[in-house]
Amino acid sequence: MIGTTVLHQTHFLLPQESPDVNLRLKEQECLTLLRRCMHMEEFRQAHAQILKWGFFSNSFCASNLLATCALPDWGSMDYASSIFQQIEEPGTFEFNTMIKGYAKDFNMENSLFVYCEMLEKGVHSDNFTFPSLLKACAWLKAIKEGMQIHGHIFKIGLESDLYVQNSLINMYGKCGKIQLSSAVFEQVDLKDVASWSAIIAVHTSFGMWCESLKLFKEMGHDRSCRPEESLYVSMLSACSHLGALDFGRKRVVPLPKNDKKEQIFL
């Protein structure tokens, strides 16, 4: 080092970034790419970067990769399935993602197949597992499978989960089991607007107009629930079938024009 000034030697004393820090930064870059994906071409590029840097073995990266491919409207369940098959030990999140993705694409049979695989592998189900699964049963009119799933819900102690209960109300109604649908509804302690909408929709679908209006009136006693527009349409249809013109006129009162979206529920 003879002839070299102290100023020129100081770079040997500067702290060097560790490989672990660089890898974490690169991992964050890859996850940012995933979050920004708007179509499959961008997703393939992000996938390639994750594979290039060896992040697929990281369960967090693999889970984000799967969800980004399966859940958006631009995604591909065929592609997502190939990713899912490469995950060595998929957990609850990965199985839920596949169930939801297939249901989103109206491939309801595959949602049920994935759930069967989930059970076979002993992977724990949670409250995010069942809404999409029960939607699949409702779509397929698969009452036998739906009742078996209801049994699983009891077994793991999720029978009081509101989102699961609302899904059960809808599933039983779509499968033509109005008494079972009503039984689940009665067990809901804290009914929300989705609970009321689901049970009223079940009754209107069977042409039970008087019962629908009765439920609608009961809903009015719960000031925390404001009906959605679709429910008003159903109620007006019920009033039309029953010739209940006065009832139909009095149930919805428009607010001033500067707040058209809000309705007063009497």
Secondary structure, DSSP 8 states (H G I E B T S, - for coil): -TT--HHHHGGGGS----HHHHHHHHHHHHHHHHHT--SHHHHHHHHHHHHHTTGGGSHHHHHHHHHHHHSSTT--HHHHHHHHHH-SS--HHHHHHHHHHHHHTT-HHHHHHHHHHHHHTT----TTTHHHHHHHHHHHT-HHHHHHHHHHHHHTT-TT-HHHHHHHHHHHHHTT-HHHHHHHHHH-SS--HHHHHHHHHHHHHTT-HHHHHHHHHHHTT-TT----HHHHHHHHHHHHHHT-HHHHHHHEEE--GGGTT-EEE-
